[in-house]
């Protein structure tokens, strides 16, 4: 299978669950684009988080584990 038409034809023969799995896999192959501004903001946020942790500001891992359930429910 080497042409787009052949691939498209094969896809039409997939079961629904296989097609969904393929769609999820294809979506995972798209690398999200990060602008230099986004990267700069992310790095500044990470630096701030590291400073907070180093200063003793933070939530112990046990507290995070307790809170995760409420985050998932939102």
N, C-alpha and C positions, 0 to 999 in steps of 0.2 A: 504494500500500500504506500504509494509515494505521491499521489496527487491529491489536491484538495477535494476534488470531486469524489475520489475513491473513499477518502476519509469521511466525507459528508454522507455518502451512501451507507457506509458501515455504521455510522452513528444512528441513522434512521432504523437500523435493525436491533439496536440495544433495547433491553427492557427499561422500564421507567426508573428503577432504582439504579441501574447501571448508568443511565443517562444523567441522573442526578449526581452520582459519584464523579462522573467525567466533568460535569459542569463545575463542581466544587474544586476538582483538581486543576482545571484550566484557570479558574479564578485565583488559585493559590500561586500560579506561575507568573502572575503579573506583579512585578516588583513595585511597591508604592514609591512614588517619586517624592523626595524630600528636597525642598528648596534649601539654599544655603541659609536663609533666614530661619526656616524651621529647624535646621540642624543647630544653628547658633542658640535658638531658644531652648531646645532640648538639652544641649550641653550646659547652659546656664542653670537650668532647672536641676539637672543632676548634680552640678557643683553645689548648689544651695542645699539639696537634700543631704549630700555628704557632710557639709558643714553642720547641719542640724543634728545628724546622727552622731558626729564627733563631739558635739556639745551636749550630748545626752538627751536631746529632744527627739522623741520618737515613741513608737508604740512597740512594746515587746512582741515577739512573734506569736506568743499565746493570744494576745489581744487581737492581733490581725486574724488569726485563725478563727476566733469567735465571731469577728465581724464579716468574714467572707460570705457567710450564708446570707446576710442581709443585703450585701452588694449584688449577689447573683439574683435575688428575688426582685430587684428593681427593674 
